[in-house]
């Protein structure tokens, strides 16, 4: 069932979901290198200024991620590998200019992230920041990028404010956001008024998840019975799980991620062994690696909204298996978004003949997004990548056919319904148009 066909205001026409293009249809690494070299020679001979459009003679990418804290599995070294793959697949050069990657681990600390990017930019004159992870780091990094004419590609943060109150002309939100994740739980309710209980991380991201999910649920005549909030990084979820189980809710929504969400699910499973739970569990921000660590016996029947699953089509499987050979795990939605966003960025730099942030951002908006991650996607004025997302259910152990076969896609949610419409946006750029 395709959701939102008549209930959402479309911002621009878009074609229906098509079968993703095979990875083999992309230009090979060799041909990219040859074309880049030829273009660089032509630019030099003809004096058309293309070569001069690349600052410092290089395209410099800062990969800001969390390699040591709670988000390291979701992003971390996997994001570094995804960025390396994007660079290698593009031939390592754009129009004859080398692409350089500078990985940085901010450990999900906003102040540390700003200190690191200030130092790195002062020494290397960074052109684009990728990944970023968590609103607590992504929002201040977006501000820094805007003030310093750097393009910001958000893959790891799910804060919808990145294309709302904190939007930027040089900021593009490639990954899923809290408003879109909430669309999955609206679909989970099946159009019938239901009762919900939230277990929320007491963080900026957690509050964003809860706020957007709650607003969409209540707009669809559902009832939020109560909310309990836990400290980030807590180990004991006993009191929160007990409150959720005693609430008589039809659904328990986990507005937390990473290790926090896994601890909560495990404790809920332990309580279920004593007294079966009636409520359906919904994970608002979980990845395939969370399911792997939990195991299917514990995670089975959990509902998850996501913008990427490795086994969704032929193209996604091909890329994921390449990533698996490099990293030892299947990619998360963040890893896939890092690769996709950087590849689109490289194409835009190549087409624009410059790494100027505003010029490249305009070029990225002008080009459709068609790859294993998004099909017929497009970037709006507020910086939001609009594409279809998925409501999935964790399989029972008996349903899993092979390693990493964890999720069943039970619904496709149209991008126009999934993401906040521009008519409801508080992005200040829209009022300047």
N, C-alpha and C positions, 0 to 999 in steps of 0.2 A: 504494500500500500504506500503510495506517495503522499506525504503529508504536506499540508499548507498550500495546496494548489489554489484554493479560492480564498483562504483566510488571511493571506499576507499581501501587503502592498509591494509590488515588484519595483525595484529601482531602475532596472533596465531589462530588455528582453534577453532571454538566454535559452539555448536549446536544451533538450532533454538529456538525461544521462546517457552517454555513449560508452561503448566498450573502450577501456583504456588502451592507448597506443602501445604497441610492443616496444620494449626497450631497444630492440634492434633498429627501430626507425629513427632513433636519434643519431646525430652525426658522430662518427667514431672519434676516438681520441686523436688519431693521426690526422684525420681530415680537419679537425678543429685547429690543430697546431699549424698545419700548412696554410689554412685560410687566414689565421691570425698573422702569420709571417708575411704573406702576400699583401694583406691590408696595410701592415706597418710600412712595407716598402713603398706601396702606392702613395700612402700619406706623406712620406718623406719626400718623394720625388715631386709630387704634384703640389706640395705646400698647402694642402687643404686644411691643415690644423688638427687632423685627427690625432696624431701622435702627441701633440702638445696638450690634448684634452685629458691626458692621464697624469695626474699629479705625481710628482716624484718618480715617474716612470714605472710605477708598480700599482697594483690593486691590493690594498692591505686590509685583511679581514681580522677583526678581533672576535674570537669565539669565547664569550663570557658565559661560563657554566659553573655547575657545582660538582666537583669531583670527589668531595670528601664528606659531605653532610647528607641529610636525609633525601635529597633529590638527586643523588649521584647515579642511582640506577636508572631513573627516568631520563636523565640527560647525560651529564658527566662525560666519561671517556667515549661513550657511544656517540655523543654529539660531535666530538672531535673527529672520530672516524667517519661519520656521515659528511662532515665538512671536507675532509681529505678526499673522500670519494667524489664529491661534487667537483672539486678542483681538478682531480685527475681525469675525470670523465670529460671535462671541458678542455683538456689538453694542457692545463697548467699555465696557460697564457690567454690574454684577451688582446686581439689586435697587435700581437707581438710583445705585449707587456706581461711580465710575470705576476702571478697571483701568489701572495704570501699569506700564510695563516699564523695567527698569534693566539694560541689557546691560553686562557686564564681561568683559574678556579677562584670564585668569590665566596664559596661555601654558604650561599644563600644569605649573605650579609650585605645589606644595601650600602652601608657606609664604606665597607671594604671595597665593594664593587666600584664605587665612585672614585675612591683613592687609586685603585688599580688602573681604571681607564684614563684618569687624568695623567698619570705617570706614563702609561703606554702611548697615549696620543701625543704627549709632549715630545716623546722620543721618535715615534714612528709615523705620525700624521695619519691616523687610521681613517679609512674610507667607509667602512661598514662594520656595524656590530651585529652579531648573530646570536641566537638562542636566548640567553639572559636568565631564564628560569625564575619563576615566582614573581608576584607583583611587587614584593618588597625590594627587589633588585631591578626589575624591568622598568618600573615607573621612573625612578631617579635616573636610570641609564637613558631612557627615552628623552628626558629633559636635557641631559648632558649632550646627547646626540643632536638635538634640535638647536642648541646654543652654539654648537661647534661645526655645523654643516656636515654631519655624519649621518648616513642612512642607517636606520635601526630596523632589523628584521626579527620579530618576536615569534619564537617557536615554542618556548617552554612555559611562558606565563599565560594563565588563563583569565587575566583581569580584563573585563570588558571595557573598563575605563580607558584602556590604551587607545581605543578608537572613540571614546566618549570625551569626558572632561579633560583627559590627558592626551588627547590626540595631537598629532604633529604632521607637518607637511612632509617630513622625512621619516615618519614612523609607519611601518606596515606590519599588521598583525596577521601572521601566516597560520599560526596554530589555533586550536579551538579556544573559545572563551566561555565565561560563566553563563552568559545569556544563551549561547548555543547548547551548552551542556544541560541547561534547564529545559530545553525543548524536548529532550529525551524523556524526562520524567513526566512531562505533560502527556506525551504519547503513552508512557507506561500506565497512566491512569485509565486509559481506554475510553476517554470521553465520559466516564461515569464519575460523579462526585465521590471523592475518597478522602480518607484522613491520613495525615502525615505527621511524622516526628523527625526532627533534625538533630543529628549529632555533629556539631560544627567545631572545626579548629579555630581557636581564638587568635586568628591571624588576619591580615588584610585579605589574603586569598580566600580563607574560609568564610569571612563575612561577605565577600563578594558572591561566592557560590550560593550561600544561603539567601542573600537578598534577591538575586536574580531568579533563583528557583522558586522562592516563596511568592514573588510577584507573579510569575507565570502560572503557578498552581492556583493561586487565589483568583486570578483573572478567569480561570477555567472552572470556577465554582468548587474547587477543592478546599479542604480545611487543614490548616497547620495547627495541630493540637498544642505543641510545645517545642522548645528548643533547649538543648543542653550544650554548653561549650567547654571544650577541653584545652588545656595548655599545650602548645606546640612541643612535640617531642615527649609527651607523657608515655609512661609504660603501663599504667593501670587504668583500664577503662571500665572497671567493675560498676561504679556508681552510674556512669553514663548509659551503659548497656541495660542495667536494671531499670532505669527510668524509661528507656525506650521500649523495653518489653512490657512494662506495666502500663503503657500509655493507651493500649487498645487501638493503636494506629494500624491502618491497612498497609502502610509503607514506612520503612525506616530509611531516611536519606542520610548518607555519610558525606558531609561537606568538608572533607579532609582528604589528604593524599599521602602517598608514600608510606613510610613506616607507621605513621599514625593510623592510617586507614587499615593497614594490615593487622595491627594490634587490636583494633576495635572488632574486626571481622573474626579474628581468632577467639576473642573472648565471647562474642556472640555465639559462635559455634559451640563452645564449651557449655554455655548455658542451654543451648538447644538440646544437648545430649541428656540433660536432666528433665526438661519440659519443652516439647516441640513448640517452635515459634510459628505464629500465624501470619505475621507481617512479612511482606516481601522486602528484601534488602536491595537498596539502590546505591551504587557507588557513583558519586558525581565527578570524581577525578581520579580514576585508576588506570593503570597500564597493564599490558600483557605480562610484564615482569612481576607485577604484584600478584597476578594469578599464578604464575609459575612458583613463586615463593610460598604462596598459601596452599597450593595443590587443589585439584578439582574436587576432592571430597569436602573440603572446607568451603570453597568458593562457588560450588555448583548452584545454578539458578540465580546468581547475582546478576542484576541488570546494570549495564554500563553504556553510557553514551560516548562515542569516540568519532574522530574525524579520519582515523586510519586503522586498518587491521591488515596485517601482512598477507593474509590468505584471501583477500577480497576479490582479486582478479589475477589474470596471468601476469600483467606487468608488475603488480605489487609483489607477487611471489618471486619473480625473477630478481628484483632489486633486493628483497629481503634475504634471499639465499646468498647473494653476494655479500651482504652485510654480515650474515651469520658466519661466513668463512673468515671474516676479518675480526669480528668481535666475540664470537662464541655464543651469542644470544640473538634471537630475532629482534628487530628494531621496535622501539616504542613509537607512539605517534609523534613524540618530540624529535626523535632521530630522523624520521621520515620528513618532517617539516623543515628541519635544518637543511637537509639535502635539497629539497624542492625549492625552498626560498632562495638559497644561494645560487642554484642553477638558473632560476628566473632572473636573479640580479645580474649574473654574468652575461646572460643573453641581452639584458637591457643595456649594460655598459658597452657591449659589443655593438649594438644597434645605434646607440647614442653617440659613440665615439668619445665618451668622456666618463670620468668617475665623479663628476659634480653631483652632489646628493640630490638636489632639486631636479636636475635634468634626468637623472636616472630614475627617480621616483615617478616622474611624469611618464617616462618610457615604460616602466613596469606596469603602470595603470593602463597604458594603451595596448598592452599585449595580453591576449588570453592565456590562461594557465591550463596546460594540457600535459599531464604526466601521470605517473603511477599514483601520485598523491591526490591530485585533483583533476577533474575532467570538466572542461568548459567553465573553469573558475574565472573570476574577474575581481579586480581590486577597486573598491569604491573611493570616493573623494575623502572619506574619513580614514582611509588606510586599511580597511577591513577586507581581507580575502573572503569572498563569498563562494561557497561550494557546498555540495551535499555532505551530510554527516550520517551516522548510523546509530541505531539503537541495537545493542547486542545482549545476548544472554550467555553466561558462562555454562558450558556444556557439563553434563553429568559424566562421570568417569567412563561409563559404558558407551557414551557417544563419541568419545575422542578416538580418532583413527590412528594418529601418529604423534610424534613429539611436536609440541607447540600448537596442536589442534585444540584450542581452548574456547573459542568464541563462535557463536552462531549469530549471524546478522538477521535480525527479525524484522527490521524496518529501515527504510531509507527516508531521511528527512530532508526535504528540499532546503537549499541554502537560503532562499528568500524567507522561509518560515523560521529556520534555525537561528539566523542572526538578527540582531535588533534592526528594525527598519530605520532608514535615515530620518523619517518623519518624527521618530521618537528620540533621536540622538541629541545629546547635549555637547557634541563636538563643536567648539567655537569656530573652527574653520568653515563650517557650513554657512554660518551667518555672514561670512566675508565673501562668499562666492557672488 
